[in-house]
């Protein structure tokens, strides 16, 4: 606290630090939600041979598509919070605590944990995304689930962030460079006749730049509207989607009490000895290694220094859809098909753990070499696993071979684009 003789430095001394802390917490939460939603999706059964009917499988396909949409928007929310952070001169936050987290960790009254798709997981998801004061259509949706919300919603966090931005609005608040802001075309470039597309939603993702109070408030409102659906009780909000899934799943269980939409994944994949079958553990560790490499690439992308536009494009091409769709997604699915223990029905599952310290690598050339070394190591490991026909069935080896090919391509392109050698 400043003394009367020492006037506050910067906007509302103390308030700016509170804003930075709240934004960092919001980034952690969005990242954590993304992982929990993806874990639920990874756990879902994919074929009638797994003990579900074709009718149930079609409903599950709809749930899965909705889950992936929500997960993409959580990734968007994480990017938007990073834009908010960099707009006020702070570094982006991509780290998060390991799972599981107690209900008191974020003062939400809801545990953060990796849990298979089912009523308990959906109940938590509804609590995370609930409006502060459900009313109208949202109250009706909540009533149909039969759930009672006795928690503090994430909406309260964004309400405080919004108020802090309004209170602190001064010329020396938005000190971040405009070049550090990212919009949808920089993440998902879709050129039309060689011309960069204007900023608009692609794959339900809409990143916008933050340069002043108006754009900051618009971004916060976007996050709240897409998540909690307020104001207006949106039919496509995350809250509405999870309420619909919960109600439909409960109806299916009433009609068929034996219905199990999720594979028997381990209860806590982050626990020691959760997976003790060596070949299964190797695939889970490969997933964690790819997850770690992706976060390092994203840190460098969001907090770059003097990278050229071509180098930023190379980072984008390595970090986003090649790694996410061609490596992390198939590996996450593979984990849930492999046995967790030598005896028993439980399967392995991705733990979303870091294999090294995750943070900004500050020196450009050194950062590129470190990231290239990680990508090449992943390519070698995936190739070794794909060739291990003694440990994995042919279908798993074929999937691992595809992951290997993708990693080889990503590493090779990165090395060529950055002109570095690990």
C-alpha positions as CSV (number, residue, x, y, z in Angstrom):
1,X,0.0,0.0,0.0
2,X,1.4,3.4,-0.9
3,X,1.9,6.2,1.7
4,X,0.3,9.7,1.3
5,X,3.8,11.0,0.4
6,X,4.2,8.3,-2.3
7,X,1.5,8.6,-4.9
8,X,0.3,5.4,-6.7
9,X,2.3,4.5,-9.8
10,X,0.2,3.4,-12.8
11,X,-3.6,2.8,-12.9
12,X,-5.1,2.4,-9.4
13,X,-2.0,0.8,-7.8
14,X,-2.9,-2.7,-6.6
15,X,-5.9,-2.9,-8.8
16,X,-3.8,-3.6,-11.9
17,X,-2.0,-6.4,-10.1
18,X,-5.4,-7.8,-9.1
19,X,-6.5,-7.7,-12.7
20,X,-3.4,-9.5,-13.9
21,X,-3.9,-12.2,-11.2
22,X,-7.6,-12.6,-12.1
23,X,-6.7,-13.0,-15.8
24,X,-4.0,-15.5,-15.0
25,X,-6.6,-17.5,-13.0
26,X,-9.1,-17.3,-15.9
27,X,-6.4,-18.7,-18.2
28,X,-5.7,-21.6,-15.9
29,X,-9.4,-22.3,-15.6
30,X,-10.1,-22.2,-19.4
31,X,-7.1,-24.5,-19.9
32,X,-8.2,-26.9,-17.2
33,X,-11.8,-27.0,-18.6
34,X,-10.5,-27.7,-22.0
35,X,-8.6,-30.7,-20.7
36,X,-11.6,-32.0,-18.7
37,X,-13.9,-31.7,-21.7
38,X,-11.4,-33.4,-24.0
39,X,-10.9,-36.2,-21.5
40,X,-14.7,-36.9,-21.4
41,X,-14.7,-37.0,-25.2
42,X,-11.7,-39.3,-25.4
43,X,-13.5,-41.7,-23.0
44,X,-16.6,-42.2,-25.2
45,X,-17.3,-45.4,-27.0
46,X,-17.0,-45.3,-30.7
47,X,-18.6,-48.6,-32.0
48,X,-21.6,-50.9,-31.3
49,X,-19.1,-53.7,-30.5
50,X,-18.4,-51.8,-27.3
51,X,-21.9,-52.6,-26.0
52,X,-24.1,-49.8,-27.3
53,X,-26.9,-49.8,-29.8
54,X,-26.8,-48.0,-33.1
55,X,-29.4,-45.6,-31.8
56,X,-27.4,-44.9,-28.7
57,X,-24.3,-44.5,-30.8
58,X,-25.9,-41.8,-32.9
59,X,-26.9,-39.9,-29.8
60,X,-23.4,-40.3,-28.5
61,X,-22.0,-39.0,-31.8
62,X,-24.1,-35.8,-31.3
63,X,-22.9,-35.5,-27.7
64,X,-19.3,-36.0,-28.9
65,X,-19.6,-33.3,-31.6
66,X,-21.0,-30.9,-29.1
67,X,-18.2,-31.7,-26.6
68,X,-15.6,-31.0,-29.3
69,X,-17.3,-27.7,-30.2
70,X,-17.2,-26.6,-26.5
71,X,-13.6,-27.7,-26.3
72,X,-12.6,-25.6,-29.3
73,X,-14.3,-22.6,-27.8
74,X,-12.5,-23.2,-24.5
75,X,-9.3,-23.1,-26.6
76,X,-10.6,-19.9,-28.1
77,X,-11.4,-18.5,-24.6
78,X,-7.8,-19.3,-23.5
79,X,-6.5,-17.4,-26.5
80,X,-8.8,-14.5,-25.8
81,X,-7.6,-14.3,-22.1
82,X,-4.1,-14.3,-23.5
83,X,-5.0,-11.4,-25.6
84,X,-6.4,-9.6,-22.6
85,X,-3.2,-10.3,-20.7
86,X,-0.8,-9.1,-23.4
87,X,-3.0,-6.0,-23.9
88,X,-2.0,-4.8,-20.5
89,X,1.6,-5.8,-20.9
90,X,1.4,-9.2,-19.1
91,X,2.8,-12.5,-20.4
92,X,0.3,-15.1,-21.5
93,X,-0.5,-17.9,-19.1
94,X,-0.5,-21.5,-20.4
95,X,0.5,-23.4,-17.3
96,X,-2.1,-24.9,-15.0
97,X,-2.0,-27.1,-11.8
98,X,-2.0,-30.8,-12.1
99,X,-5.3,-32.8,-11.8
100,X,-7.1,-33.4,-9.5
101,X,-7.9,-30.2,-7.8
102,X,-10.1,-29.9,-4.7
103,X,-13.4,-27.9,-4.8
104,X,-11.7,-25.2,-2.8
105,X,-8.8,-24.6,-5.2
106,X,-10.6,-22.0,-7.3
107,X,-13.3,-21.3,-4.7
108,X,-15.9,-22.7,-7.0
109,X,-17.1,-25.6,-4.8
110,X,-16.5,-28.0,-7.8
111,X,-13.5,-30.4,-8.1
112,X,-11.4,-30.2,-11.2
113,X,-10.6,-33.8,-12.3
114,X,-10.3,-36.0,-15.4
115,X,-13.5,-38.1,-15.4
116,X,-15.2,-40.2,-18.1
117,X,-18.3,-39.0,-19.9
118,X,-21.4,-39.6,-17.7
119,X,-23.8,-37.9,-15.3
120,X,-21.2,-37.0,-12.6
121,X,-19.0,-35.4,-15.2
122,X,-21.9,-33.5,-16.8
123,X,-23.1,-32.3,-13.4
124,X,-19.7,-30.7,-12.8
125,X,-19.6,-29.2,-16.3
126,X,-23.0,-27.6,-15.8
127,X,-21.8,-26.2,-12.5
128,X,-18.7,-24.7,-14.2
129,X,-20.7,-23.1,-17.0
130,X,-23.7,-22.0,-15.0
131,X,-24.8,-18.3,-15.1
132,X,-24.4,-16.4,-11.8
133,X,-28.2,-16.1,-11.5
134,X,-30.0,-18.5,-13.9
135,X,-33.3,-17.1,-15.1
136,X,-35.8,-17.6,-17.9
137,X,-34.7,-20.3,-20.3
138,X,-31.6,-21.1,-18.3
139,X,-33.7,-21.7,-15.2
140,X,-36.0,-23.9,-17.1
141,X,-33.1,-26.0,-18.5
142,X,-31.7,-26.3,-15.0
143,X,-35.1,-27.4,-13.7
144,X,-35.3,-30.2,-16.3
145,X,-32.0,-31.6,-15.1
146,X,-33.2,-31.7,-11.5
147,X,-29.8,-30.3,-10.3
148,X,-29.3,-27.6,-7.7
149,X,-26.4,-25.2,-8.1
150,X,-24.8,-24.6,-4.8
151,X,-21.5,-23.2,-6.2
152,X,-19.9,-20.0,-7.3
153,X,-19.9,-19.8,-11.1
154,X,-16.9,-18.9,-13.2
155,X,-19.2,-16.1,-14.4
156,X,-18.4,-14.3,-11.1
157,X,-14.7,-14.3,-12.0
158,X,-15.4,-12.6,-15.4
159,X,-17.7,-10.2,-13.7
160,X,-14.9,-9.0,-11.5
161,X,-12.5,-8.9,-14.4
162,X,-15.0,-6.7,-16.3
163,X,-15.3,-4.3,-13.4
164,X,-11.6,-4.0,-13.0
165,X,-11.1,-3.1,-16.6
166,X,-13.8,-0.4,-16.3
167,X,-12.3,0.9,-13.1
168,X,-8.7,0.9,-14.3
169,X,-9.3,2.3,-17.8
170,X,-6.5,4.9,-18.4
171,X,-4.1,5.4,-21.3
172,X,-1.4,3.6,-19.3
173,X,-3.4,0.4,-18.8
174,X,-3.3,-0.9,-22.4
175,X,0.5,-0.8,-22.8
176,X,0.9,-4.1,-24.7
177,X,2.0,-4.0,-28.3
178,X,-0.8,-4.4,-30.9
179,X,1.4,-6.9,-32.7
180,X,1.1,-9.3,-29.8
181,X,-2.7,-9.6,-30.4
182,X,-4.0,-12.6,-32.3
183,X,-7.2,-12.9,-34.4
184,X,-8.8,-15.9,-36.0
185,X,-6.9,-15.7,-39.4
186,X,-3.6,-15.9,-37.6
187,X,-4.7,-19.1,-35.9
188,X,-6.7,-20.6,-38.8
189,X,-5.4,-19.0,-42.0
190,X,-7.9,-19.6,-44.8
191,X,-6.8,-17.4,-47.8
192,X,-9.3,-16.6,-50.5
193,X,-7.6,-16.2,-53.9
194,X,-4.4,-15.3,-52.1
195,X,-6.0,-12.6,-49.9
196,X,-6.1,-13.1,-46.2
197,X,-9.7,-13.5,-45.0
198,X,-11.3,-10.9,-42.7
199,X,-11.7,-11.8,-39.1
200,X,-14.8,-14.0,-38.6
201,X,-15.6,-17.3,-36.8
202,X,-14.0,-20.5,-38.3
203,X,-14.8,-23.9,-36.7
204,X,-16.8,-22.0,-34.0
205,X,-13.6,-20.2,-33.0
206,X,-13.5,-16.4,-33.0
207,X,-10.4,-14.6,-31.7
208,X,-10.4,-10.8,-31.6
209,X,-7.7,-8.3,-30.8
210,X,-7.8,-6.3,-27.5
211,X,-6.4,-2.8,-27.7
212,X,-8.7,-0.6,-25.6
213,X,-11.6,-0.8,-23.1
214,X,-14.2,-1.3,-25.7
215,X,-12.5,-4.3,-27.3
216,X,-11.6,-5.7,-23.8
217,X,-15.3,-5.6,-22.7
218,X,-16.4,-7.1,-26.0
219,X,-14.0,-10.1,-25.5
220,X,-15.2,-10.6,-21.9
221,X,-18.9,-10.5,-23.0
222,X,-18.1,-13.0,-25.8
223,X,-16.6,-15.5,-23.3
224,X,-19.5,-15.2,-21.0
225,X,-22.1,-15.4,-23.7
226,X,-20.5,-18.5,-25.3
227,X,-20.1,-20.2,-21.9
228,X,-22.9,-19.2,-19.6
229,X,-25.3,-17.9,-22.3
230,X,-26.1,-14.7,-20.5
231,X,-27.7,-12.4,-21.1
232,X,-30.5,-14.0,-23.1
233,X,-30.3,-17.7,-22.3
234,X,-28.5,-18.8,-25.5
235,X,-29.6,-22.2,-26.8
236,X,-26.0,-22.8,-28.0
237,X,-24.1,-21.8,-24.8
238,X,-21.9,-24.4,-23.1
239,X,-24.4,-24.4,-20.2
240,X,-27.3,-25.1,-22.5
241,X,-25.4,-27.9,-24.3
242,X,-24.4,-29.6,-21.1
243,X,-27.9,-29.4,-19.7
244,X,-29.3,-31.0,-22.9
245,X,-26.7,-33.8,-22.7
246,X,-27.5,-34.4,-19.0
247,X,-31.2,-34.6,-19.6
248,X,-30.8,-36.9,-22.7
249,X,-28.4,-39.2,-20.9
250,X,-30.6,-39.6,-17.9
251,X,-33.5,-40.5,-20.2
252,X,-31.4,-43.2,-21.8
253,X,-30.4,-44.6,-18.4
254,X,-34.1,-44.7,-17.4
255,X,-34.8,-46.7,-20.5
256,X,-31.7,-48.8,-20.3
257,X,-30.0,-48.8,-16.8
258,X,-27.1,-50.9,-18.2
259,X,-26.2,-48.2,-20.8
260,X,-22.5,-47.2,-20.5
261,X,-21.5,-44.4,-22.9
262,X,-17.9,-44.3,-21.7
263,X,-15.1,-46.8,-21.8
264,X,-13.8,-48.1,-18.4
265,X,-11.0,-45.6,-18.2
266,X,-8.9,-45.2,-15.1
267,X,-10.4,-43.1,-12.3
268,X,-7.3,-40.9,-11.9
269,X,-4.9,-41.1,-14.8
270,X,-2.5,-38.8,-13.0
271,X,-2.0,-41.1,-10.1
272,X,1.2,-43.1,-9.7
273,X,0.7,-46.6,-11.0
274,X,-2.6,-45.7,-12.6
275,X,-1.3,-47.4,-15.7
276,X,1.1,-50.2,-15.1
277,X,1.1,-52.0,-18.5
278,X,4.4,-50.8,-20.1
279,X,3.2,-50.5,-23.7
280,X,0.1,-48.6,-22.6
281,X,2.1,-46.3,-20.4
282,X,4.5,-45.6,-23.4
283,X,1.6,-44.3,-25.5
284,X,0.3,-42.2,-22.6
285,X,3.8,-40.7,-22.1
286,X,4.0,-40.0,-25.8
287,X,0.7,-38.1,-25.5
288,X,2.1,-36.1,-22.6
289,X,5.2,-35.4,-24.5
290,X,3.2,-34.1,-27.5
291,X,1.0,-32.0,-25.1
292,X,4.2,-30.5,-23.6
293,X,5.7,-29.7,-27.0
294,X,2.4,-28.1,-28.1
295,X,2.4,-25.8,-25.0
296,X,6.0,-24.7,-25.6
297,X,5.1,-23.9,-29.3
298,X,2.1,-22.0,-28.1
299,X,4.1,-20.0,-25.5
300,X,6.5,-18.9,-28.2
301,X,3.7,-18.1,-30.6
302,X,1.7,-16.0,-28.1
303,X,4.8,-14.3,-26.6
304,X,7.1,-14.0,-29.6
305,X,9.7,-11.4,-29.7
306,X,11.3,-10.6,-33.1
307,X,10.0,-13.5,-35.2
308,X,9.1,-12.5,-38.8
309,X,5.7,-13.2,-40.2
310,X,7.0,-16.3,-42.0
311,X,8.5,-17.6,-38.7
312,X,5.2,-16.9,-36.8
313,X,3.4,-18.8,-39.6
314,X,5.8,-21.7,-39.0
315,X,5.1,-21.7,-35.3
316,X,1.3,-21.6,-36.1
317,X,1.7,-24.5,-38.5
318,X,3.5,-26.6,-35.9
319,X,1.4,-25.7,-32.9
320,X,-2.2,-25.9,-33.9
321,X,-4.0,-28.3,-36.2
322,X,-1.1,-30.6,-37.2
323,X,-0.2,-31.3,-33.6
324,X,-3.8,-31.1,-32.2
325,X,-5.6,-33.1,-34.8
326,X,-2.9,-35.3,-36.2
327,X,-1.0,-36.2,-33.0
328,X,-2.9,-35.4,-29.8
329,X,-6.3,-36.5,-30.9
330,X,-5.4,-39.9,-32.2
331,X,-3.0,-40.6,-29.3
332,X,-5.8,-39.6,-26.8
333,X,-8.2,-42.0,-28.5
334,X,-5.5,-44.8,-28.5
335,X,-4.9,-44.4,-24.8
336,X,-8.5,-45.4,-24.0
337,X,-8.2,-48.6,-26.0
338,X,-5.2,-49.9,-24.2
339,X,-5.3,-51.9,-20.9
340,X,-4.3,-50.0,-17.7
341,X,-3.5,-53.0,-15.6
342,X,-2.4,-56.6,-16.5
343,X,-5.7,-57.9,-15.1
344,X,-9.1,-56.1,-15.2
345,X,-11.3,-54.1,-17.6
346,X,-9.8,-50.7,-16.9
347,X,-8.2,-48.9,-19.8
348,X,-5.5,-46.2,-19.9
349,X,-6.3,-42.6,-20.6
350,X,-4.3,-39.3,-21.3
351,X,-3.2,-37.6,-18.1
352,X,-2.4,-34.1,-19.6
353,X,0.8,-33.9,-17.5
354,X,3.9,-32.0,-18.4
355,X,7.1,-33.9,-19.1
356,X,9.3,-30.8,-18.4
357,X,8.9,-27.3,-17.1
358,X,6.5,-25.4,-19.4
359,X,7.1,-21.7,-19.8
360,X,8.3,-19.1,-22.2
361,X,11.7,-19.9,-23.8
362,X,13.0,-16.3,-24.1
363,X,15.9,-16.5,-26.6
364,X,14.5,-17.0,-30.1
365,X,17.2,-19.2,-31.7
366,X,17.7,-21.3,-28.6
367,X,13.9,-21.7,-28.2
368,X,13.6,-23.0,-31.8
369,X,16.4,-25.5,-31.2
370,X,14.8,-26.8,-28.0
371,X,11.4,-27.1,-29.6
372,X,12.9,-28.9,-32.7
373,X,14.7,-31.3,-30.5
374,X,11.5,-32.1,-28.7
375,X,9.6,-32.7,-32.0
376,X,12.3,-34.9,-33.4
377,X,12.4,-37.0,-30.2
378,X,8.7,-37.5,-30.4
379,X,9.0,-38.6,-34.0
380,X,11.7,-41.1,-33.1
381,X,9.7,-42.5,-30.1
382,X,6.4,-42.8,-32.1
383,X,8.3,-44.6,-34.9
384,X,9.7,-47.1,-32.3
385,X,6.2,-47.7,-30.9
386,X,4.7,-48.1,-34.3
387,X,7.2,-50.8,-35.2
388,X,6.6,-52.8,-31.9
389,X,4.3,-55.4,-33.3
390,X,4.9,-57.7,-30.3
391,X,3.4,-55.2,-27.9
392,X,0.5,-53.7,-29.9
393,X,-2.2,-55.2,-32.2
394,X,-2.0,-54.3,-35.9
395,X,-4.8,-51.6,-35.6
396,X,-2.8,-49.8,-32.9
397,X,0.4,-50.0,-34.8
398,X,-1.3,-48.6,-37.9
399,X,-2.6,-45.6,-35.9
400,X,0.8,-45.1,-34.3
401,X,2.4,-45.2,-37.7
402,X,0.2,-42.4,-38.8
403,X,1.1,-40.3,-35.7
404,X,4.8,-41.0,-36.5
405,X,4.4,-39.8,-40.1
406,X,2.7,-36.6,-38.9
407,X,5.4,-35.9,-36.3
408,X,8.1,-36.5,-38.9
409,X,6.4,-34.0,-41.2
410,X,5.9,-31.4,-38.4
411,X,9.5,-31.7,-37.3
412,X,10.9,-31.5,-40.8
413,X,8.7,-28.5,-41.8
414,X,9.7,-26.7,-38.5
415,X,13.4,-27.3,-39.1
416,X,13.2,-26.1,-42.7
417,X,11.0,-23.1,-41.9
418,X,13.2,-22.0,-39.0
419,X,16.5,-22.9,-40.7
420,X,17.8,-24.5,-37.5
421,X,19.2,-27.9,-36.6
422,X,18.8,-29.6,-33.2
